Amino acid sequence: MGDRTVTRADLAEAVFRKIGLSRSESAYLVESILEEICTTIARGEAVKVSSFGSFLVRSKNERVGRNPKTGEEVPISPRRVAVFKPSNVMKDRILAAHEARVAADRPALKAAE
């Protein structure tokens, strides 16, 4: 698994390189999109990005949790949480990338045997 995290700055840089907007315009575009997604989710609405996935708000009921250190039962209040559900296109891309990595590692594994 990769240890790299893509940041807002990385997204803005990608927009700058691929689209040709200035760096400040690229950063503004990325911030605007992320702000719109956050605002929409905060209102409790879903955001669907075709071929990518959906950001949803899910309601969780009250439940009993357990403190892992003490074992004490603690009530967890009901709340709403944001979740991401990848599209089938995204799932297929992830699977294909995984299979390609595994196939690339196989010759190295056989040579080590």
C-alpha positions as CSV (number, residue, x, y, z in Angstrom):
1,M,0.0,0.0,0.0
2,G,1.2,3.5,-0.7
3,D,2.1,5.8,2.1
4,R,1.4,8.9,0.0
5,T,-1.5,11.2,0.7
6,V,-2.9,13.5,-1.9
7,T,-3.4,17.0,-0.5
8,R,-5.4,20.0,-1.7
9,A,-2.1,21.5,-2.9
10,D,-1.5,18.3,-5.0
11,L,-4.9,18.6,-6.5
12,A,-4.4,22.2,-7.3
13,E,-1.0,21.4,-8.9
14,A,-2.6,18.7,-11.0
15,V,-5.3,21.1,-12.3
16,F,-2.5,23.6,-13.0
17,R,-0.6,21.1,-15.1
18,K,-3.5,19.4,-16.9
19,I,-5.9,22.3,-17.5
20,G,-3.5,25.2,-17.7
21,L,-5.1,27.6,-15.2
22,S,-2.8,29.7,-13.1
23,R,-1.8,28.2,-9.8
24,S,-4.0,30.6,-7.9
25,E,-7.0,29.9,-10.1
26,S,-6.3,26.1,-9.8
27,A,-6.2,26.4,-6.0
28,Y,-9.4,28.5,-6.0
29,L,-11.2,25.9,-8.2
30,V,-10.2,23.0,-5.9
31,E,-11.2,24.9,-2.8
32,S,-14.6,25.9,-4.4
33,I,-15.4,22.3,-5.3
34,L,-14.4,21.0,-1.9
35,E,-16.4,23.7,-0.2
36,E,-19.5,22.9,-2.2
37,I,-19.2,19.2,-1.4
38,C,-18.8,20.0,2.4
39,T,-21.7,22.5,2.4
40,T,-24.0,20.0,0.6
41,I,-23.1,17.1,2.9
42,A,-23.6,19.4,6.0
43,R,-27.1,20.1,4.8
44,G,-27.7,16.3,4.8
45,E,-27.8,15.9,1.0
46,A,-25.9,13.4,-1.0
47,V,-23.2,14.4,-3.5
48,K,-22.8,12.0,-6.5
49,V,-19.8,12.3,-8.8
50,S,-20.3,10.1,-11.9
51,S,-17.7,7.3,-12.2
52,F,-16.2,8.2,-8.9
53,G,-18.6,7.7,-6.0
54,S,-21.1,9.2,-3.7
55,F,-20.7,11.2,-0.4
56,L,-23.7,10.4,1.8
57,V,-24.9,11.3,5.3
58,R,-25.9,8.3,7.3
59,S,-27.8,8.3,10.6
60,K,-26.5,6.1,13.4
61,N,-28.7,5.0,16.3
62,E,-27.8,5.2,19.9
63,R,-25.8,2.2,21.0
64,V,-23.7,0.9,23.8
65,G,-20.0,1.0,23.4
66,R,-17.2,-0.3,25.6
67,N,-14.1,1.5,26.9
68,P,-11.3,-0.8,25.6
69,K,-9.1,0.0,28.6
70,T,-11.6,-0.5,31.4
71,G,-14.3,-2.6,29.8
72,E,-16.8,-0.1,31.1
73,E,-20.0,0.2,29.0
74,V,-20.7,3.7,27.7
75,P,-23.7,4.9,25.8
76,I,-22.9,6.4,22.4
77,S,-25.5,9.0,21.4
78,P,-27.2,9.0,18.0
79,R,-25.5,11.0,15.4
80,R,-25.1,11.6,11.7
81,V,-21.9,10.7,9.9
82,A,-20.5,11.3,6.4
83,V,-19.6,8.3,4.4
84,F,-18.1,7.7,0.9
85,K,-19.4,4.9,-1.3
86,P,-17.2,4.3,-4.4
87,S,-18.9,3.7,-7.7
88,N,-18.5,0.4,-9.5
89,V,-16.2,2.1,-12.0
90,M,-13.9,3.2,-9.1
91,K,-14.0,-0.3,-7.6
92,D,-13.0,-1.8,-10.9
93,R,-10.1,0.6,-11.3
94,I,-8.9,-0.2,-7.7
95,L,-9.1,-4.0,-8.4
96,A,-7.3,-3.7,-11.7
97,A,-4.5,-1.6,-10.1
98,H,-4.2,-4.2,-7.3
99,E,-4.1,-7.1,-9.8
100,A,-1.4,-5.3,-11.8
101,R,0.7,-4.8,-8.7
102,V,0.3,-8.4,-7.7
103,A,1.3,-9.6,-11.2
104,A,4.4,-7.3,-11.2
105,D,5.4,-8.7,-7.8
106,R,5.1,-12.3,-8.9
107,P,8.4,-12.5,-10.8
108,A,10.3,-11.0,-7.9
109,L,8.7,-13.6,-5.6
110,K,9.6,-16.5,-7.9
111,A,13.2,-15.3,-8.1
112,A,13.5,-15.2,-4.4
113,E,12.4,-18.8,-4.0
